[in-house]
Amino acid sequence: MDRCAETSWMMNMGPAKGDLIEAAVRRKRPRRVLEIGTFLGYMSIRLARSMPRDATLTTIEVDRTTYDASLRIRAKALDAATLRRVDAVFGNASDVLPRLGAPFDAVLMDHWKPDYARDLEALRARGLLADGALVVADNVLFPGAPELLDYLAVPYVRGSDDVSGQACLVAASEVDAAYVKKVRGQLRASRARLKRGDDVADDVADLEAKVDAAARAAGARPARDASFRSPSFDTTLVRSPFEYRPDTPDGMTFSTFVRGR
């Protein structure tokens, strides 16, 4: 799959992020692993290969076409013994989670970003997270998962990708004086366009809010490797470029579930 991405963009996690997650799984040595968002099976293959031989993986996919394709791809990529330890489930996570049994020791979320926080809270509330469980979420900065970062108490500001211009999130630890200066420059340019009669009033209002948020973030800038504490999770934000696009910043959250805090 990585070789295919050299000529055609793919929505897989890619080698850089995959290596980080594999390393975390090998350290954790989970017995039960859950993946929400199979797509074509890239990470389910890597998870199955990196988890202990007596561990099991449940992977959930909502799209029938990619679900069927992932079955065929995994059958070619994994040996029979490893394949038997992978339970592929077709359906929406919100429908599937209530049917799952024992708690999971590791969870990877790589599905619809606005659903991250809801599904993580469902896992917690239903007792589907073992104490100390590792929870990894991808693409939390680009395109961004603000609901999850709020849930995990990870500070950020709203911004835009310098390469594509698409909306994204910027980790508060990256917001320094240079970043604030850049956003203020964007605001000045939009105000100049507004004076010329361009219909950019909404852009000006949005940038004014971004400048204010950036200035506050810069004033309380956390360390790049800071750990953030929420009622149920301790979280570290790890920077890694967006899938197969090294010039587009992105990140993943690595969270540890703390039961009963």
Contacts in CASP RR format, 6 or more apart in sequence:
PFRMAT RR
TARGET T0000
AUTHOR 0000-0000-0000
METHOD contacts of the structure
MODEL  1
MDRCAETSWMMNMGPAKGDLIEAAVRRKRPRRVLEIGTFLGYMSIRLARS
MPRDATLTTIEVDRTTYDASLRIRAKALDAATLRRVDAVFGNASDVLPRL
GAPFDAVLMDHWKPDYARDLEALRARGLLADGALVVADNVLFPGAPELLD
YLAVPYVRGSDDVSGQACLVAASEVDAAYVKKVRGQLRASRARLKRGDDV
ADDVADLEAKVDAAARAAGARPARDASFRSPSFDTTLVRSPFEYRPDTPD
GMTFSTFVRGR
1 10 0 8 1.000
1 12 0 8 1.000
1 14 0 8 1.000
1 40 0 8 1.000
1 42 0 8 1.000
2 12 0 8 1.000
2 14 0 8 1.000
2 15 0 8 1.000
4 10 0 8 1.000
5 12 0 8 1.000
5 14 0 8 1.000
5 243 0 8 1.000
5 244 0 8 1.000
9 243 0 8 1.000
9 244 0 8 1.000
9 245 0 8 1.000
10 40 0 8 1.000
10 243 0 8 1.000
10 244 0 8 1.000
11 39 0 8 1.000
11 243 0 8 1.000
12 39 0 8 1.000
12 40 0 8 1.000
12 41 0 8 1.000
12 42 0 8 1.000
12 43 0 8 1.000
12 243 0 8 1.000
12 244 0 8 1.000
13 21 0 8 1.000
13 42 0 8 1.000
13 43 0 8 1.000
13 110 0 8 1.000
13 138 0 8 1.000
13 243 0 8 1.000
14 42 0 8 1.000
14 243 0 8 1.000
14 244 0 8 1.000
16 240 0 8 1.000
16 241 0 8 1.000
17 138 0 8 1.000
17 240 0 8 1.000
17 243 0 8 1.000
17 252 0 8 1.000
18 43 0 8 1.000
18 46 0 8 1.000
20 238 0 8 1.000
20 240 0 8 1.000
20 252 0 8 1.000
21 43 0 8 1.000
21 46 0 8 1.000
21 47 0 8 1.000
21 108 0 8 1.000
21 136 0 8 1.000
21 252 0 8 1.000
22 46 0 8 1.000
22 47 0 8 1.000
22 49 0 8 1.000
22 50 0 8 1.000
24 106 0 8 1.000
24 134 0 8 1.000
24 136 0 8 1.000
24 254 0 8 1.000
25 33 0 8 1.000
25 47 0 8 1.000
25 50 0 8 1.000
25 51 0 8 1.000
25 106 0 8 1.000
25 134 0 8 1.000
26 50 0 8 1.000
28 105 0 8 1.000
28 106 0 8 1.000
28 134 0 8 1.000
29 51 0 8 1.000
29 52 0 8 1.000
29 55 0 8 1.000
30 51 0 8 1.000
30 52 0 8 1.000
30 55 0 8 1.000
30 104 0 8 1.000
30 105 0 8 1.000
30 106 0 8 1.000
30 133 0 8 1.000
30 134 0 8 1.000
31 52 0 8 1.000
31 54 0 8 1.000
31 55 0 8 1.000
31 56 0 8 1.000
31 105 0 8 1.000
32 55 0 8 1.000
32 56 0 8 1.000
32 58 0 8 1.000
32 102 0 8 1.000
32 103 0 8 1.000
32 104 0 8 1.000
32 105 0 8 1.000
32 106 0 8 1.000
32 130 0 8 1.000
33 47 0 8 1.000
33 51 0 8 1.000
33 55 0 8 1.000
33 56 0 8 1.000
33 57 0 8 1.000
33 58 0 8 1.000
33 104 0 8 1.000
33 105 0 8 1.000
33 106 0 8 1.000
33 107 0 8 1.000
33 108 0 8 1.000
34 57 0 8 1.000
34 58 0 8 1.000
34 59 0 8 1.000
34 60 0 8 1.000
34 100 0 8 1.000
34 104 0 8 1.000
34 106 0 8 1.000
34 107 0 8 1.000
34 108 0 8 1.000
34 123 0 8 1.000
34 128 0 8 1.000
35 43 0 8 1.000
35 44 0 8 1.000
35 47 0 8 1.000
35 57 0 8 1.000
35 58 0 8 1.000
35 59 0 8 1.000
35 60 0 8 1.000
35 107 0 8 1.000
35 108 0 8 1.000
35 110 0 8 1.000
36 60 0 8 1.000
36 93 0 8 1.000
36 107 0 8 1.000
36 108 0 8 1.000
36 109 0 8 1.000
36 110 0 8 1.000
36 111 0 8 1.000
36 119 0 8 1.000
37 59 0 8 1.000
37 60 0 8 1.000
37 61 0 8 1.000
37 62 0 8 1.000
37 93 0 8 1.000
37 109 0 8 1.000
37 110 0 8 1.000
37 111 0 8 1.000
38 44 0 8 1.000
38 59 0 8 1.000
38 60 0 8 1.000
38 61 0 8 1.000
38 66 0 8 1.000
38 67 0 8 1.000
38 70 0 8 1.000
38 88 0 8 1.000
39 61 0 8 1.000
39 66 0 8 1.000
39 70 0 8 1.000
39 110 0 8 1.000
40 66 0 8 1.000
40 69 0 8 1.000
40 70 0 8 1.000
40 73 0 8 1.000
41 59 0 8 1.000
41 70 0 8 1.000
41 73 0 8 1.000
41 74 0 8 1.000
43 108 0 8 1.000
43 110 0 8 1.000
44 57 0 8 1.000
44 59 0 8 1.000
44 70 0 8 1.000
44 74 0 8 1.000
44 86 0 8 1.000
44 88 0 8 1.000
45 73 0 8 1.000
45 74 0 8 1.000
45 77 0 8 1.000
45 78 0 8 1.000
47 57 0 8 1.000
47 59 0 8 1.000
47 108 0 8 1.000
48 57 0 8 1.000
48 74 0 8 1.000
48 78 0 8 1.000
48 82 0 8 1.000
48 83 0 8 1.000
48 85 0 8 1.000
48 86 0 8 1.000
49 78 0 8 1.000
49 82 0 8 1.000
51 57 0 8 1.000
51 106 0 8 1.000
55 85 0 8 1.000
56 85 0 8 1.000
56 86 0 8 1.000
56 87 0 8 1.000
57 85 0 8 1.000
57 86 0 8 1.000
57 87 0 8 1.000
58 87 0 8 1.000
58 89 0 8 1.000
58 100 0 8 1.000
58 104 0 8 1.000
59 70 0 8 1.000
59 86 0 8 1.000
59 87 0 8 1.000
59 88 0 8 1.000
59 89 0 8 1.000
60 89 0 8 1.000
60 90 0 8 1.000
60 91 0 8 1.000
60 93 0 8 1.000
60 96 0 8 1.000
60 111 0 8 1.000
61 67 0 8 1.000
61 70 0 8 1.000
61 88 0 8 1.000
61 89 0 8 1.000
61 90 0 8 1.000
61 91 0 8 1.000
62 90 0 8 1.000
62 91 0 8 1.000
62 92 0 8 1.000
62 93 0 8 1.000
62 111 0 8 1.000
64 90 0 8 1.000
67 88 0 8 1.000
67 90 0 8 1.000
67 91 0 8 1.000
70 88 0 8 1.000
71 88 0 8 1.000
74 83 0 8 1.000
74 86 0 8 1.000
74 88 0 8 1.000
75 83 0 8 1.000
78 86 0 8 1.000
89 96 0 8 1.000
93 111 0 8 1.000
93 115 0 8 1.000
93 119 0 8 1.000
94 115 0 8 1.000
94 118 0 8 1.000
94 119 0 8 1.000
94 122 0 8 1.000
97 119 0 8 1.000
97 122 0 8 1.000
97 123 0 8 1.000
97 126 0 8 1.000
97 128 0 8 1.000
98 126 0 8 1.000
100 126 0 8 1.000
100 128 0 8 1.000
101 128 0 8 1.000
103 127 0 8 1.000
103 128 0 8 1.000
103 129 0 8 1.000
103 130 0 8 1.000
103 133 0 8 1.000
104 123 0 8 1.000
104 128 0 8 1.000
104 129 0 8 1.000
104 130 0 8 1.000
104 133 0 8 1.000
105 130 0 8 1.000
105 132 0 8 1.000
105 133 0 8 1.000
105 134 0 8 1.000
106 133 0 8 1.000
106 134 0 8 1.000
106 135 0 8 1.000
106 136 0 8 1.000
107 120 0 8 1.000
107 123 0 8 1.000
107 129 0 8 1.000
107 133 0 8 1.000
107 134 0 8 1.000
107 135 0 8 1.000
107 136 0 8 1.000
108 136 0 8 1.000
108 137 0 8 1.000
108 138 0 8 1.000
109 116 0 8 1.000
109 119 0 8 1.000
109 120 0 8 1.000
109 135 0 8 1.000
109 136 0 8 1.000
109 137 0 8 1.000
109 138 0 8 1.000
110 137 0 8 1.000
110 138 0 8 1.000
110 139 0 8 1.000
111 119 0 8 1.000
113 139 0 8 1.000
113 140 0 8 1.000
113 143 0 8 1.000
113 144 0 8 1.000
113 145 0 8 1.000
113 148 0 8 1.000
114 145 0 8 1.000
114 147 0 8 1.000
116 137 0 8 1.000
116 140 0 8 1.000
116 145 0 8 1.000
116 147 0 8 1.000
116 148 0 8 1.000
116 151 0 8 1.000
117 145 0 8 1.000
117 147 0 8 1.000
117 148 0 8 1.000
117 150 0 8 1.000
117 151 0 8 1.000
118 147 0 8 1.000
120 135 0 8 1.000
120 137 0 8 1.000
120 148 0 8 1.000
120 151 0 8 1.000
121 151 0 8 1.000
122 128 0 8 1.000
123 129 0 8 1.000
123 135 0 8 1.000
124 232 0 8 1.000
124 257 0 8 1.000
129 135 0 8 1.000
129 257 0 8 1.000
129 259 0 8 1.000
130 257 0 8 1.000
131 257 0 8 1.000
131 258 0 8 1.000
131 259 0 8 1.000
132 256 0 8 1.000
132 257 0 8 1.000
132 258 0 8 1.000
132 259 0 8 1.000
133 256 0 8 1.000
133 257 0 8 1.000
134 254 0 8 1.000
134 255 0 8 1.000
134 256 0 8 1.000
134 257 0 8 1.000
135 233 0 8 1.000
135 253 0 8 1.000
135 254 0 8 1.000
135 255 0 8 1.000
135 256 0 8 1.000
135 257 0 8 1.000
136 252 0 8 1.000
136 253 0 8 1.000
136 254 0 8 1.000
136 255 0 8 1.000
137 145 0 8 1.000
137 148 0 8 1.000
137 252 0 8 1.000
137 253 0 8 1.000
137 255 0 8 1.000
138 250 0 8 1.000
138 251 0 8 1.000
138 252 0 8 1.000
139 145 0 8 1.000
139 242 0 8 1.000
139 250 0 8 1.000
139 251 0 8 1.000
139 252 0 8 1.000
140 148 0 8 1.000
140 149 0 8 1.000
140 154 0 8 1.000
140 169 0 8 1.000
140 237 0 8 1.000
140 250 0 8 1.000
140 251 0 8 1.000
140 252 0 8 1.000
140 253 0 8 1.000
141 156 0 8 1.000
141 168 0 8 1.000
141 169 0 8 1.000
141 170 0 8 1.000
141 171 0 8 1.000
141 239 0 8 1.000
141 249 0 8 1.000
141 250 0 8 1.000
141 251 0 8 1.000
142 161 0 8 1.000
142 166 0 8 1.000
142 168 0 8 1.000
142 169 0 8 1.000
142 242 0 8 1.000
142 248 0 8 1.000
142 249 0 8 1.000
142 250 0 8 1.000
142 251 0 8 1.000
143 166 0 8 1.000
143 167 0 8 1.000
143 168 0 8 1.000
144 168 0 8 1.000
144 169 0 8 1.000
145 169 0 8 1.000
146 156 0 8 1.000
146 158 0 8 1.000
146 169 0 8 1.000
148 253 0 8 1.000
149 155 0 8 1.000
149 156 0 8 1.000
149 169 0 8 1.000
149 253 0 8 1.000
151 230 0 8 1.000
152 228 0 8 1.000
152 230 0 8 1.000
152 233 0 8 1.000
152 235 0 8 1.000
152 253 0 8 1.000
152 255 0 8 1.000
153 228 0 8 1.000
153 229 0 8 1.000
153 230 0 8 1.000
153 235 0 8 1.000
154 171 0 8 1.000
154 228 0 8 1.000
154 235 0 8 1.000
154 237 0 8 1.000
154 253 0 8 1.000
155 171 0 8 1.000
155 172 0 8 1.000
155 217 0 8 1.000
155 220 0 8 1.000
155 222 0 8 1.000
155 228 0 8 1.000
156 169 0 8 1.000
156 170 0 8 1.000
156 171 0 8 1.000
156 172 0 8 1.000
156 217 0 8 1.000
157 169 0 8 1.000
157 170 0 8 1.000
157 172 0 8 1.000
157 175 0 8 1.000
157 210 0 8 1.000
157 213 0 8 1.000
157 214 0 8 1.000
157 217 0 8 1.000
158 167 0 8 1.000
158 168 0 8 1.000
158 169 0 8 1.000
158 170 0 8 1.000
158 210 0 8 1.000
158 213 0 8 1.000
159 167 0 8 1.000
159 168 0 8 1.000
159 169 0 8 1.000
159 170 0 8 1.000
159 183 0 8 1.000
159 210 0 8 1.000
160 166 0 8 1.000
160 167 0 8 1.000
160 168 0 8 1.000
161 167 0 8 1.000
161 168 0 8 1.000
161 248 0 8 1.000
161 249 0 8 1.000
163 245 0 8 1.000
163 247 0 8 1.000
163 248 0 8 1.000
164 248 0 8 1.000
168 249 0 8 1.000
170 179 0 8 1.000
171 237 0 8 1.000
171 239 0 8 1.000
171 251 0 8 1.000
172 217 0 8 1.000
172 220 0 8 1.000
172 221 0 8 1.000
172 222 0 8 1.000
173 221 0 8 1.000
173 222 0 8 1.000
173 223 0 8 1.000
173 224 0 8 1.000
173 226 0 8 1.000
173 237 0 8 1.000
174 224 0 8 1.000
174 249 0 8 1.000
175 214 0 8 1.000
175 217 0 8 1.000
175 218 0 8 1.000
175 221 0 8 1.000
176 218 0 8 1.000
176 221 0 8 1.000
177 218 0 8 1.000
179 214 0 8 1.000
179 218 0 8 1.000
180 211 0 8 1.000
180 214 0 8 1.000
180 215 0 8 1.000
180 218 0 8 1.000
183 207 0 8 1.000
183 210 0 8 1.000
183 211 0 8 1.000
183 214 0 8 1.000
184 211 0 8 1.000
186 207 0 8 1.000
187 204 0 8 1.000
187 207 0 8 1.000
187 208 0 8 1.000
187 210 0 8 1.000
187 211 0 8 1.000
190 200 0 8 1.000
190 203 0 8 1.000
190 204 0 8 1.000
190 207 0 8 1.000
191 204 0 8 1.000
193 200 0 8 1.000
194 200 0 8 1.000
194 201 0 8 1.000
194 204 0 8 1.000
222 228 0 8 1.000
224 239 0 8 1.000
225 236 0 8 1.000
226 236 0 8 1.000
226 237 0 8 1.000
227 234 0 8 1.000
227 235 0 8 1.000
227 236 0 8 1.000
228 234 0 8 1.000
228 235 0 8 1.000
228 236 0 8 1.000
228 237 0 8 1.000
229 235 0 8 1.000
231 261 0 8 1.000
232 257 0 8 1.000
232 258 0 8 1.000
232 259 0 8 1.000
232 260 0 8 1.000
232 261 0 8 1.000
233 255 0 8 1.000
233 256 0 8 1.000
233 257 0 8 1.000
233 258 0 8 1.000
234 255 0 8 1.000
234 256 0 8 1.000
234 258 0 8 1.000
235 253 0 8 1.000
235 254 0 8 1.000
235 255 0 8 1.000
235 256 0 8 1.000
236 253 0 8 1.000
236 254 0 8 1.000
236 255 0 8 1.000
237 251 0 8 1.000
237 252 0 8 1.000
237 253 0 8 1.000
238 251 0 8 1.000
238 252 0 8 1.000
238 253 0 8 1.000
238 254 0 8 1.000
239 249 0 8 1.000
239 250 0 8 1.000
239 251 0 8 1.000
240 250 0 8 1.000
240 251 0 8 1.000
240 252 0 8 1.000
241 247 0 8 1.000
241 248 0 8 1.000
241 249 0 8 1.000
241 250 0 8 1.000
242 248 0 8 1.000
242 249 0 8 1.000
242 250 0 8 1.000
243 250 0 8 1.000
END
